Amino acid sequence: MGYATCFVCGQENDKGLHIHFHKDGENGVRASFLAEPWHEGWPGIQHGGVTSAILDEATAYVTFFMGVVAVTAQLQVEFQDPIRVGERVEIEAHPTKVTRRIVEVDASIRGTDGALKARSHAKMMILSQQQKEEMGLANLP
Ligand SMILES: CCCCCCCCCC(=O)SCCNC(=O)CCNC(=O)[C@H](O)C(C)(C)COP(=O)(O)OP(=O)(O)OC[C@H]1O[C@@H](n2cnc3c(N)ncnc32)[C@H](O)[C@@H]1OP(=O)(O)O
């Protein structure tokens, strides 16, 4: 599922996060992740850019499972509590509004105890055929 070379989900990306996202209910997605030492910014704490990339990817998977090709136009992230190296977290995302061109998505990352670590609100722009061609994405489903 997804794309083999993707930084977040690609199983063939040696430098990637290798997160497996799966469908949850009709429109939601879920995944799990373990922060490793090479994901840290401040000592012992997962880098906020890694956290943002995970939220962005969960958001993108919502549109992927909807069967449209979309890119992130806006991603607003709240970092609520540090994600510690060695800590497992649970990721969730679901759509909140769907229009002809834009899918709005809420995503969150929680500890295994359910405590909120980070959350995001994003606007995904559905690409026209011309935009897909210009971005080299015309052959995607
Ligand atoms: C699932 C498997 C794995 C898949 C890979 C995971 C990927 C993860 C997701 C990503 O990270 S994608 C990469 C990061 N995103 C980008 O690189 C997108 C870069 N931005 C663009 O390509 C264009 O800005 C975009 C396609 C989003 C919009 O260009 P358009 O030419 O379609 O917009 P247009 O100029 O026609 O404007 C249409 C409306 O949208 C508005 N708009 C455009 N860009 C916007 C923006 N960025 N934010 C908010 N609004 C925006 C614009 O003001 C306007 O509003 P109005 O209709 O009210 O006039």
PDBQT file of the ligand as one rigid body, heavy atoms in Angstrom, charges set to zero:
ROOT
HETATM    1  C1  LIG A 201      -0.685   8.125   0.237  1.00  0.00    +0.000 C 
HETATM    2  C2  LIG A 201       0.629   7.559  -0.192  1.00  0.00    +0.000 C 
HETATM    3  C3  LIG A 201       1.765   8.494   0.023  1.00  0.00    +0.000 C 
HETATM    4  C4  LIG A 201       1.587   9.744  -0.775  1.00  0.00    +0.000 C 
HETATM    5  C5  LIG A 201       2.707  10.680  -0.571  1.00  0.00    +0.000 C 
HETATM    6  C6  LIG A 201       2.495  11.482   0.666  1.00  0.00    +0.000 C 
HETATM    7  C7  LIG A 201       2.488  12.942   0.385  1.00  0.00    +0.000 C 
HETATM    8  C8  LIG A 201       2.251  13.704   1.636  1.00  0.00    +0.000 C 
HETATM    9  C9  LIG A 201       1.479  14.944   1.328  1.00  0.00    +0.000 C 
HETATM   10  C10 LIG A 201       2.417  16.059   0.924  1.00  0.00    +0.000 C 
HETATM   11  O1  LIG A 201       3.257  16.434   1.686  1.00  0.00    +0.000 OA
HETATM   12  S1  LIG A 201       2.277  16.746  -0.664  1.00  0.00    +0.000 SA
HETATM   13  C11 LIG A 201       3.745  17.800  -0.758  1.00  0.00    +0.000 C 
HETATM   14  C12 LIG A 201       3.546  19.128  -0.082  1.00  0.00    +0.000 C 
HETATM   15  N1  LIG A 201       2.604  19.952  -0.817  1.00  0.00    +0.000 N 
HETATM   16  C13 LIG A 201       2.950  20.559  -1.968  1.00  0.00    +0.000 C 
HETATM   17  O2  LIG A 201       4.028  20.432  -2.465  1.00  0.00    +0.000 OA
HETATM   18  C14 LIG A 201       1.886  21.405  -2.617  1.00  0.00    +0.000 C 
HETATM   19  C15 LIG A 201       2.491  22.682  -3.221  1.00  0.00    +0.000 C 
HETATM   20  N2  LIG A 201       1.410  23.596  -3.639  1.00  0.00    +0.000 N 
HETATM   21  C16 LIG A 201       0.809  23.482  -4.862  1.00  0.00    +0.000 C 
HETATM   22  O3  LIG A 201       1.190  22.660  -5.682  1.00  0.00    +0.000 OA
HETATM   23  C17 LIG A 201      -0.315  24.421  -5.165  1.00  0.00    +0.000 C 
HETATM   24  O4  LIG A 201      -0.261  25.568  -4.328  1.00  0.00    +0.000 OA
HETATM   25  C18 LIG A 201      -1.715  23.764  -4.972  1.00  0.00    +0.000 C 
HETATM   26  C19 LIG A 201      -1.879  22.564  -5.929  1.00  0.00    +0.000 C 
HETATM   27  C20 LIG A 201      -1.926  23.314  -3.529  1.00  0.00    +0.000 C 
HETATM   28  C21 LIG A 201      -2.779  24.813  -5.287  1.00  0.00    +0.000 C 
HETATM   29  O5  LIG A 201      -2.532  25.335  -6.561  1.00  0.00    +0.000 OA
HETATM   30  P1  LIG A 201      -3.757  25.660  -7.529  1.00  0.00    +0.000 P 
HETATM   31  O6  LIG A 201      -3.136  26.232  -8.772  1.00  0.00    +0.000 OA
HETATM   32  O7  LIG A 201      -4.664  24.489  -7.644  1.00  0.00    +0.000 OA
HETATM   33  O8  LIG A 201      -4.516  26.746  -6.747  1.00  0.00    +0.000 OA
HETATM   34  P2  LIG A 201      -5.143  28.006  -7.400  1.00  0.00    +0.000 P 
HETATM   35  O9  LIG A 201      -4.084  29.021  -7.630  1.00  0.00    +0.000 OA
HETATM   36  O10 LIG A 201      -5.994  27.582  -8.582  1.00  0.00    +0.000 OA
HETATM   37  O11 LIG A 201      -6.082  28.519  -6.251  1.00  0.00    +0.000 OA
HETATM   38  C22 LIG A 201      -7.321  27.866  -5.993  1.00  0.00    +0.000 C 
HETATM   39  C23 LIG A 201      -7.787  28.365  -4.644  1.00  0.00    +0.000 C 
HETATM   40  O12 LIG A 201      -7.005  27.742  -3.628  1.00  0.00    +0.000 OA
HETATM   41  C24 LIG A 201      -6.292  28.722  -2.872  1.00  0.00    +0.000 C 
HETATM   42  N3  LIG A 201      -4.991  28.174  -2.557  1.00  0.00    +0.000 N 
HETATM   43  C25 LIG A 201      -4.019  27.836  -3.409  1.00  0.00    +0.000 A 
HETATM   44  N4  LIG A 201      -2.963  27.340  -2.750  1.00  0.00    +0.000 NA
HETATM   45  C26 LIG A 201      -3.294  27.382  -1.463  1.00  0.00    +0.000 A 
HETATM   46  C27 LIG A 201      -2.638  27.016  -0.266  1.00  0.00    +0.000 A 
HETATM   47  N5  LIG A 201      -1.422  26.495  -0.267  1.00  0.00    +0.000 N 
HETATM   48  N6  LIG A 201      -3.305  27.175   0.890  1.00  0.00    +0.000 NA
HETATM   49  C28 LIG A 201      -4.530  27.702   0.917  1.00  0.00    +0.000 A 
HETATM   50  N7  LIG A 201      -5.210  28.053  -0.168  1.00  0.00    +0.000 NA
HETATM   51  C29 LIG A 201      -4.590  27.907  -1.343  1.00  0.00    +0.000 A 
HETATM   52  C30 LIG A 201      -6.233  29.937  -3.770  1.00  0.00    +0.000 C 
HETATM   53  O13 LIG A 201      -6.090  31.121  -3.024  1.00  0.00    +0.000 OA
HETATM   54  C31 LIG A 201      -7.574  29.870  -4.464  1.00  0.00    +0.000 C 
HETATM   55  O14 LIG A 201      -8.607  30.337  -3.629  1.00  0.00    +0.000 OA
HETATM   56  P3  LIG A 201      -9.911  31.025  -4.218  1.00  0.00    +0.000 P 
HETATM   57  O15 LIG A 201     -10.616  29.989  -5.075  1.00  0.00    +0.000 OA
HETATM   58  O16 LIG A 201     -10.701  31.466  -3.030  1.00  0.00    +0.000 OA
HETATM   59  O17 LIG A 201      -9.395  32.185  -5.057  1.00  0.00    +0.000 OA
ENDROOT
TORSDOF 0
